[in-house]
């Protein structure tokens, strides 16, 4: 259902932001947010919900960037020690990374490759399509399906713990 709005939302954000790569990243993050939502209540207006989520992400990013510009680099350097992960957090992070890798291994090759080329290598959808010899629309579907699959599997594995 939500996949139907992907291109439309990318075009909308591209017009607002003037950068297609950033627009695609925001849309991916918006899809993740929607897929990760913990409420069991169905979304009555999925298109409006997705747009609002994406716009909120843009606003949040804008606010963060404004705050970063106001803070001195000395303050950020001094605060870095507070953000170093503890050994427990590092272990949890590496375990979660292993689970994501397991989930990705379950996907068909083109789906997995589309996702990795986008998220790890930072290629655009057009570049991925050219490299894999598939359409851009199929790349978009593969990426969304990979995100859904990973989210579902992570929830399943988290429920077992």
C-alpha positions in Angstrom: 0.0 0.0 0.0 2.7 2.6 1.0 5.0 1.6 -1.9 2.5 3.3 -4.3 3.6 6.7 -2.9 7.3 6.3 -3.1 8.0 8.1 -6.4 5.4 10.8 -5.7 7.0 11.6 -2.3 10.5 11.6 -3.7 9.5 14.1 -6.4 7.6 16.2 -3.8 10.7 16.4 -1.5 13.1 16.9 -4.4 11.1 20.0 -5.4 11.2 21.3 -1.8 14.9 20.4 -1.0 16.5 20.7 -4.5 18.5 17.5 -4.0 17.2 14.2 -5.2 19.7 12.1 -3.2 18.6 13.8 0.0 15.0 13.5 -0.9 15.4 9.7 -1.5 17.2 9.4 1.9 14.4 11.2 3.7 11.8 9.0 2.0 13.7 5.9 3.0 13.9 7.1 6.6 10.2 8.0 6.5 9.3 4.4 5.3 11.4 3.0 8.1 9.7 5.2 10.6 6.3 4.1 9.4 7.3 0.4 9.3 8.8 0.6 12.8 5.8 2.3 14.4 4.8 0.3 17.4 1.0 1.0 17.3 -1.3 -1.7 16.1 -3.9 0.9 15.1 -4.2 0.9 11.3 -3.2 4.1 9.5 -6.4 5.6 8.1 -4.8 7.9 5.6 -1.4 6.2 4.7 -0.5 8.8 2.1 -1.0 11.8 4.4 0.8 9.9 7.3 3.8 9.1 5.1 4.0 12.7 3.9 3.7 14.1 7.4 6.4 11.7 8.6 8.8 12.7 5.8 8.2 16.4 6.4 8.8 16.0 10.1 12.1 14.3 9.3 13.1 17.3 7.1 12.1 19.7 9.9 14.0 17.7 12.5 17.1 17.6 10.3 16.9 21.3 9.7 16.7 22.0 13.5 19.6 19.6 14.2 21.7 21.4 11.5 20.9 24.8 13.0 21.9 23.6 16.5 25.2 22.1 15.2 26.1 25.4 13.6 25.6 27.2 16.9 27.7 24.8 19.0 31.5 25.4 19.1 33.7 22.5 18.0 35.4 22.5 21.5 32.1 21.6 23.1 31.5 18.8 20.6 35.0 17.4 21.2 34.6 17.5 25.0 31.2 15.8 24.8 32.5 13.0 22.6 33.6 10.9 25.6 30.0 10.8 26.8 28.9 9.2 23.5 31.4 6.4 23.4 29.5 3.1 23.5 29.9 0.9 26.5 31.2 -2.7 25.9 27.5 -3.8 26.4 26.3 -1.4 23.8 29.0 -2.5 21.4 28.1 -6.1 21.8 24.4 -5.3 21.3 25.2 -3.4 18.2 27.4 -6.2 16.7 24.6 -8.7 17.5 22.0 -6.6 15.8 24.3 -6.2 12.8 24.6 -9.9 12.6 20.8 -10.2 12.6 20.5 -7.7 9.8 23.1 -9.6 7.8 21.1 -12.8 8.4 17.9 -11.1 7.3 19.6 -9.7 4.2 21.0 -13.1 3.3 17.4 -14.4 3.1 16.5 -12.0 0.3 16.8 -12.7 -3.4 20.1 -11.4 -4.8 18.7 -8.4 -6.7 16.7 -7.3 -3.7 19.7 -7.6 -1.4 22.1 -6.0 -3.9 19.8 -3.1 -4.5 19.5 -2.4 -0.8 23.3 -2.7 -0.1 24.3 -0.6 -3.1 22.0 2.2 -1.9 22.6 2.0 1.9 26.3 1.0 2.0 27.7 2.3 -1.3 25.4 5.3 -1.5 24.5 4.8 -5.2 21.5 6.5 -6.6 18.5 4.5 -7.9 19.6 5.2 -11.5 23.1 4.0 -10.8 21.9 0.9 -9.1 19.5 0.2 -12.0 22.3 0.5 -14.5 24.7 -1.7 -12.5 22.1 -4.4 -12.0 20.5 -4.2 -15.4 17.0 -3.6 -14.0 14.5 -0.7 -14.0 14.7 2.2 -11.5 11.1 1.4 -10.4 12.2 -2.2 -9.6 15.2 -0.9 -7.7 12.9 1.2 -5.6 10.6 -1.7 -4.9 13.6 -3.9 -4.0 14.9 -1.4 -1.5 11.5 -0.9 0.2 10.9 -4.7 0.3 14.4 -5.2 1.8 13.6 -2.7 4.5 10.3 -4.3 5.3 11.9 -7.8 5.4 14.7 -6.7 7.7 12.2 -4.9 10.0 10.0 -7.9 10.2 12.8 -10.3 10.9 14.3 -8.1 13.5 11.0 -7.9 15.3 10.6 -11.7 15.1 14.1 -12.2 16.5 13.6 -9.6 19.2 10.4 -11.3 20.3 12.3 -14.5 20.9 14.8 -12.8 23.3 
